Amino acid sequence: MDAGGAGLIRLPDGLEVIVPGARPGDEITLAYRPPQPGGRRGLAESFETLAASPDRAHDRCALAGDCGGCPMARLNYSKELELKRDLLVVEPLRAQGLLDAENASVVEAAVGLPEEKLRGFRNKAVLYPGILDGIPHFGYYRARSQELVPAEGCPQTPKWMEDAARTLAPFLTDPAFAPWSERTDEGILRTLILREAPGTGERMAVLVVRRLAADFAALEKRLIDALAPIGLAALLLNLHEAPGSAVLSFAPGSTRVLLGKSGIEANLLGLAFSLGAETFLQVNTPQTPVLYSLALDQLGIAEGDRVLDLYCGVGTLTLLAARRARKALGIERVPHSIECARTNARANHLGNAEFLALPVEKALEREDVKAFAPTLVIADPAYQGLAGGAAEALGKLMKASGAKRLAYISCNPKSFARDAAVLSSSGLRLRSVTPVDMFPGAMHLEVVGIFEAEA
Ligand SMILES: C[S@@+](CC[C@H](N)C(=O)[O-])C[C@H]1O[C@@H](n2cnc3c(N)ncnc32)[C@H](O)[C@@H]1O
């Protein structure tokens, strides 16, 4: 398979042909378009399966072929984990020269979900409205397009989220709730965000609107009544007037409460966290504590440690680390997340956790951050990884402060491999890489990399 989840055939002359929909182990006949002159890869125009791969799964997702979000859901789960580990994690590390004879076995087997948790694991769904063949629906966009695929039947989505979407769909024919079109800028409703707080099960819905219709107040009452059986703890309205594909508006005053509270309360590994409309939290409920525990256990926090948590969001890992350490310092560039982190620290009576609202690449150059002199570091960056010189600056800071270990959690093994090469050349040894599957079915793996300071 290629890294996008399509089948890939290697011909004896070294050329490759991409066969979307085919799986490793399938026996097929195909017609294909050869590569462009100078190119290496051709594309299948059609294919016929003579014998299906023994690793094919037929019952994991009925939408897998149509929606394109989970190309791996047509394989059995153990094969999916094995392939994703090799394609997404081993290959980029090898390309960076990090898997030499000495380091060949640093990549562990991928940690997957138990079979019974492969359904309904999402705690967040971002659904788009649309009218398909005259019928109103909420759904996901088909991979690499803005074509709507109705969400009904998506195995990742909990049933109550499907029920909420089904309840609201008929309202889409009301002009005060009509689907917004990015192309024409007509309509009202941009997205429906549904969230469920891990640990407590509290439910939230956010209606993101491009504009408010004059008669929205009348509709509001009917929406609230219709949603009553869903048992929402929070129903919010987010006014998002800017063009573009950002899911909601972060502008002050853009979110108001229609029903219940302004946020929901989560409990993660025994600590309480407030979730607002826009708060970042890992989307996979059963796998989040697995990921965090693995990173914190492998970091090996002792009572006297000073833990620096980079890209800390609302302080989830900072506070979990603070519970085991002498002091923890979280750094994050979104000021609102830092406010939430401070509130979360107070709510959990963790007075040994502090937070700074700064871009990491700038913070690592500051004297007060250097003076914190961490003994251990956590980094959990966004897709871009330790960007803007942060990898080099982190290597220097860890050396200067004599920090023992770094736990680097990454949602993008490619930028992880790039950063691992920089960190390795600044005196940190890559001890282990554990892939953790946060998105079964999708071509995605999270990794936890542990780096040790060389003696
Ligand atoms: C993958 S999230 C991790 C959040 C947190 N560790 C958690 O598990 O909930 C990455 C975080 O990095 C923040 N971020 C992105 N770029 C940043 C930068 N240059 N400096 C600081 N924070 C940044 C994002 O706002 C986001 O909260």
The ligand as an ORCA input file, in Angstrom:
! r2SCAN-3c Opt
* xyz 0 1
  C      -1.433     18.095     19.708
  S      -1.950     19.470     20.666
  C      -1.427     18.921     22.248
  C      -2.131     19.519     23.411
  C      -1.968     18.817     24.746
  N      -0.639     18.323     24.988
  C      -2.990     17.706     24.881
  O      -2.636     16.532     24.799
  O      -4.175     17.997     25.079
  C      -0.775     20.657     20.179
  C      -0.904     22.002     20.839
  O       0.180     22.832     20.369
  C      -0.280     24.168     20.261
  N       0.695     24.849     19.365
  C       0.801     24.769     18.019
  N       1.878     25.455     17.603
  C       2.480     25.968     18.705
  C       3.645     26.741     18.925
  N       4.424     27.129     17.915
  N       3.984     27.064     20.185
  C       3.195     26.665     21.228
  N       2.074     25.939     21.081
  C       1.719     25.590     19.841
  C      -1.690     24.027     19.747
  O      -2.434     25.184     20.042
  C      -2.173     22.776     20.518
  O      -2.776     23.139     21.738
*
